[in-house]
Amino acid sequence: MNKISIKTQITLWYSLVIFILSAVLFTSFYSSTKKYLISETDRSLLTHAMEIAENPNHQQFPNMLLMTATKQDAGDFVDIVTMVFDKQEPQYRNYKLGNDELRIIAYPLIDGGVISSVLIMGHPVDNYVNALNQLKNNLMLITLLLIIPSILAGYLMAGGALNPIIRLSTRMKDISTENMNDGIMMDTRSSESAILIKSFNELLKRIHTSFIRERQFIADVAHEVKTPLSVIKTGAEVALSKERNADEYIQALSQTIQQTDRLTNRLGSLIDYAWAQSEDVEKQFEKVNLSKLTEEIAETITYMAGSRNIKVECHINKGIKTLGRRDKLLQVFYNLASNAVKFTGNDGSGLIKINLKNTEKHAIFEITDNGMGIEKKDLPNLFSRFYRSDSGEKITGYGLGLAIAYSIIKAHKGKIEVHSEKRKGSTFRVIFNLAR
């Protein structure tokens, strides 16, 4: 089936509306004119009928056609008859007399309160019938003369209105992955076209961001896989370069296992990060008891901190719940808590505080340590992947793990805040919406 262009559709609808409006307008004008002419004819007939009725010699009028009257005068046909007539008011109708069509009035003549006879008077209506026919023809001609230019004007107007869309579709064909971020810059006087262009540019930005994210993910995978695979390959080549004893083979295999574990962990972290960046994560959400989850983390961290002579204090409100993935939230809390243990001294003065509280609408998880802290210049890039400080030293424990934590929190519609001073410790605060 052939599709009709929007321009043609708009023109057809525009023409249909013009036709209907013209038909209604001209029909109303024709009907009003016809009603007016009939009303004037009836008024003239009534005036002459009343003049005859008031004449004391009106009974002398025979059944005749008064040839002395002109076609414009009422009373061309006059007759007075005796008949049964039960109407007190004059009655009007059209009547065919020979080749002439007359407008007839039946005017009751009252004598002593009783209808004695009826005055019948007629007037030819060919004048106004011809005038109405001429008016009808003229209106039809005007309608045609009005509709044709209207269709042409509607077609041109539709083309002008759709021109920005046509230009936009032409520009779309030139968009590629190389210039996607540039968007489409185009002047338009139409607010709808401006909204369309703005929405399309926003869509391009989202697609461009997705492309960048995918490219970055591939680059990250390559970055993390390259080194372990190189170490494994080199170790295998060295081990096979000559015959060795059992201990040397065991050492080579142990190194292979170590690098394999590192590769597995890194790939798992990148997969977690990619999960947090997806668009439909909320479909996997369910109610999670943050109080029990925090108690579980506190128990694990207390054991880890005990081996490093670090004290742990916990204050956990009961029954706090949010919507999310329990395993992902457990990963976030464990990452933050394990970082606190790693960066807190083991000289006996170390202290970690784990708190979980709630407000009317939010759940707030806080973990505070008095460890080495973070330099102020590193805070803005704390949640970036593979960030390295100016000295080239990687911020161990505050690299990919925190980037993953940040993405998971964001996917849960939460937010994370950090306050830290060098050699004074750090506080991480995570805020979630409460589940009702």
PyMOL commands that set and color helices and strands:
alter all, ss='L'
color gray80, all
select helices_A, chain A and resi 6-54+58-60+126-172+180-182+191-240+246-277+281-284+290-306+326-342+376-381+400-411
alter helices_A, ss='H'
color red, helices_A
select strands_A, chain A and resi 64-65+77-81+91-97+100-111+114-124+286-289+311-316+321-324+351-358+362-369+415-421+425-433
alter strands_A, ss='S'
color yellow, strands_A
deselect
rebuild
show_as cartoon
